[in-house]
Amino acid sequence: MTQDTLEKDDPMLLQTTAYYALPLALLGLVLWFRVTATRSGLKVSIGDGGDPALHEKIRQHGNFIEWTPLVLLLMVIAEGNRADAIYLHISGGLLLAGRLIHPFGLSAANPMHPLRIVGNTASLLAMLNVMACLVFTTFDL
């Protein structure tokens, strides 16, 4: 099937989720690169080598990996179930904002940093919203 034969309204295009998947993938690469560059500089192959800054970068990337794939997967399923785009934009926007904000607040020195709380709260709200979308679209409520 060529691009010319696909209609813009084809639900299989999953366009709304794609708007968020690409910038989130880029952010994931940035977080991964920060870990890799720091490990290389410290000559640490596995773990954090006892370096607090490397440990924080590992957790920033790890937290991203813990949230992002699952929310995006749920968004894909909801979009495939023809959820209204506005709800997908809400989840995508919250997830993207939360994942952008969170690394700036994830610090061992300040576990209650406001950016950490806002970032994780935004991600949690994104998850809950897309879960509600799935309930409504799956059960035709």
FENNORPE-V708882 format. One record per residue. PSI is psi in radians with two decimals (* if undefined). OMEGA is omega in whole degrees, 0 to 359 (999 if undefined). NEAR is the number of other C-alpha atoms within 10 Angstrom. Layout:
[[PSI;OMEGA;NEAR] [PSI;OMEGA;NEAR]]
//
This chain:
[[2.21;180;5] [2.89;179;5] [-0.58;181;7] [-0.51;183;7] [-0.18;178;7] [2.35;176;11] [2.58;181;10] [-0.49;182;12] [0.06;180;9] [2.08;183;10] [-0.33;180;14] [-0.18;178;14] [-0.49;178;15] [0.78;185;19] [-0.69;184;16] [-0.82;179;19] [-0.64;180;22] [-0.57;178;15] [-0.53;182;13] [-0.51;182;19] [-0.73;183;20] [-0.92;179;11] [-0.57;177;13] [-0.68;177;22] [-0.72;178;13] [-0.74;177;11] [-0.71;177;17] [-0.70;178;20] [-0.70;178;13] [-0.81;180;13] [-0.70;177;20] [-0.78;182;18] [-0.67;179;14] [-0.72;178;17] [-0.85;183;22] [-0.76;180;17] [-0.73;180;12] [-0.72;177;18] [-0.76;180;20] [-0.80;180;11] [-0.58;180;9] [-0.10;183;13] [0.81;178;10] [2.06;183;15] [-0.78;183;10] [2.46;179;7] [-2.80;184;11] [-0.01;178;18] [0.35;181;13] [0.11;181;9] [2.04;183;13] [-0.66;180;13] [-0.72;177;14] [-0.71;178;21] [-0.76;178;17] [-0.75;179;17] [-0.68;177;23] [-0.78;180;21] [-0.61;177;18] [-0.79;178;24] [-0.76;180;21] [-0.73;179;14] [-0.66;176;16] [-0.82;182;24] [-0.52;179;15] [-0.54;183;12] [-0.85;195;18] [-0.90;183;21] [-0.70;182;14] [-0.79;180;12] [-0.74;178;22] [-0.70;178;23] [-0.80;178;14] [-0.64;177;19] [-0.73;179;31] [-0.79;180;23] [-0.79;180;19] [-0.72;179;26] [-0.68;175;25] [-0.51;176;16] [0.10;178;17] [0.70;173;16] [2.59;177;20] [2.39;184;13] [-0.57;182;15] [-0.67;180;10] [-0.59;175;19] [-0.67;177;24] [-0.64;178;18] [-0.87;179;15] [-0.80;180;29] [-0.77;180;28] [-0.76;178;17] [-0.76;180;22] [-0.82;181;28] [-0.82;179;21] [-0.80;181;18] [-0.74;181;25] [-0.49;175;27] [-0.67;184;17] [-0.73;189;19] [-0.83;183;24] [-0.48;180;21] [-0.29;180;14] [-0.15;181;19] [1.75;184;23] [2.33;178;20] [-0.51;182;12] [-0.38;182;8] [1.43;184;10] [-0.29;180;11] [0.49;180;12] [2.32;182;15] [-0.61;180;15] [-0.56;176;18] [-0.79;181;21] [-0.79;179;17] [-0.76;181;17] [-0.81;180;23] [-0.61;178;25] [-0.74;178;16] [-0.72;179;22] [-0.71;178;26] [-0.76;178;17] [-0.64;176;16] [-0.78;180;29] [-0.84;181;23] [-0.69;179;14] [-0.82;182;20] [-0.52;174;27] [-0.73;176;17] [-0.72;176;14] [-0.76;181;25] [-0.69;178;22] [-0.83;183;13] [-0.69;182;14] [-0.59;182;18] [-0.67;184;14] [0.23;178;8] [0.81;178;8] [*;999;8]]
//
